[in-house]
């Protein structure tokens, strides 16, 4: 889901689209009965900035096939873009930038010593 959210710039998609909780009751674990539950779905303004073109569909499918995941920093970047207060916008943008650099360095050289400085 995050691949579609960030690759197609659907920043309005919530991190958790829907939740289904199952509730059961009974006198023993062998004989449980389902309780009715409510299924909730949240959808808001699903207009994509990035239109679905044949090459876009191919890129998303290729990323899915190769198990490419967006950087975690993208969540902070999108949060910064949505933030109204400049102070918190700046904090989230700074976290996104620092985290993106670290994630890319780790992807480039997994398990290795990246930076070392002795003062």
C-alpha positions as CSV (number, residue, x, y, z in Angstrom):
1,X,0.0,0.0,0.0
2,X,2.8,2.4,0.8
3,X,4.3,1.8,-2.6
4,X,1.1,3.1,-4.3
5,X,0.7,5.9,-1.8
6,X,4.2,7.4,-2.3
7,X,4.9,6.4,-5.9
8,X,1.7,7.7,-7.2
9,X,1.6,10.6,-4.8
10,X,-1.7,9.6,-3.1
11,X,-0.8,11.5,0.1
12,X,-4.5,11.5,1.1
13,X,-4.5,7.7,1.6
14,X,-4.4,7.0,5.4
15,X,-1.7,4.7,6.7
16,X,-4.4,2.2,7.7
17,X,-7.2,2.0,5.2
18,X,-9.5,-0.3,7.0
19,X,-9.6,-2.5,10.1
20,X,-11.6,-5.6,10.7
21,X,-11.7,-6.8,14.2
22,X,-13.1,-10.2,15.0
23,X,-14.8,-10.8,18.3
24,X,-15.8,-14.2,19.6
25,X,-17.5,-15.3,22.8
26,X,-18.2,-18.6,24.4
27,X,-17.8,-20.8,27.5
28,X,-14.8,-22.7,26.1
29,X,-12.2,-22.3,23.4
30,X,-13.7,-25.2,21.6
31,X,-17.1,-23.6,21.2
32,X,-16.7,-19.9,20.3
33,X,-19.4,-17.8,18.5
34,X,-18.8,-14.8,16.3
35,X,-20.1,-11.5,17.5
36,X,-21.3,-9.1,14.8
37,X,-18.7,-6.4,14.0
38,X,-18.6,-3.2,12.0
39,X,-16.3,-2.9,9.1
40,X,-15.0,0.6,8.6
41,X,-13.4,2.0,5.4
42,X,-11.9,5.5,5.2
43,X,-11.6,7.1,1.8
44,X,-11.0,10.8,1.2
45,X,-10.1,12.7,-2.0
46,X,-8.4,9.9,-3.9
47,X,-7.3,12.2,-6.7
48,X,-3.8,11.2,-7.8
49,X,-1.2,13.9,-8.8
50,X,0.5,11.2,-10.8
51,X,-1.9,9.9,-13.6
52,X,-2.0,6.2,-14.4
53,X,-0.2,5.9,-17.7
54,X,1.0,2.6,-19.2
55,X,4.6,3.3,-18.1
56,X,3.5,4.2,-14.6
57,X,1.6,1.0,-14.2
58,X,4.7,-0.9,-15.5
59,X,7.0,0.8,-13.0
60,X,4.7,0.1,-10.1
61,X,4.3,-3.5,-11.1
62,X,8.1,-3.8,-11.5
63,X,8.6,-2.4,-8.0
64,X,6.1,-4.9,-6.6
65,X,7.8,-7.8,-8.5
66,X,11.2,-6.8,-7.2
67,X,9.9,-6.2,-3.7
68,X,11.0,-2.6,-3.7
69,X,9.6,-0.7,-0.8
70,X,9.5,3.1,-0.4
71,X,11.9,4.7,2.2
72,X,10.4,5.1,5.6
73,X,11.5,8.7,5.3
74,X,8.7,9.2,2.8
75,X,6.1,9.0,5.6
76,X,7.8,11.8,7.4
77,X,8.0,13.9,4.2
78,X,4.3,13.5,3.5
79,X,3.5,14.3,7.1
80,X,5.6,17.5,6.8
81,X,3.8,18.4,3.6
82,X,0.4,18.1,5.3
83,X,1.5,19.9,8.5
84,X,0.0,23.5,9.0
85,X,2.4,24.7,11.7
86,X,5.8,25.8,10.3
87,X,7.7,24.6,13.4
88,X,6.4,21.0,13.1
89,X,6.6,21.1,9.3
90,X,10.3,21.9,9.6
91,X,10.9,19.1,12.3
92,X,9.2,16.5,10.1
93,X,11.1,17.6,7.0
94,X,14.4,17.5,8.9
95,X,13.6,14.0,10.2
96,X,12.7,12.9,6.6
97,X,15.9,14.2,5.2
98,X,18.2,12.7,7.9
99,X,16.3,9.4,7.8
100,X,16.5,9.2,3.9
101,X,20.2,9.7,4.0
102,X,20.7,7.0,6.6
103,X,18.3,4.6,4.7
104,X,20.1,5.0,1.4
105,X,23.5,4.5,3.0
106,X,22.3,1.3,4.7
107,X,20.8,0.1,1.4
108,X,24.1,0.9,-0.3
109,X,26.3,-0.9,2.2
110,X,24.2,-3.2,4.5
111,X,25.9,-4.4,7.7
112,X,29.0,-2.3,7.1
113,X,30.5,0.6,9.0
114,X,29.3,3.7,7.1
115,X,30.8,6.7,8.9
116,X,33.3,6.8,11.7
117,X,34.8,9.9,13.2
118,X,37.0,10.1,16.2
119,X,37.2,13.4,18.0
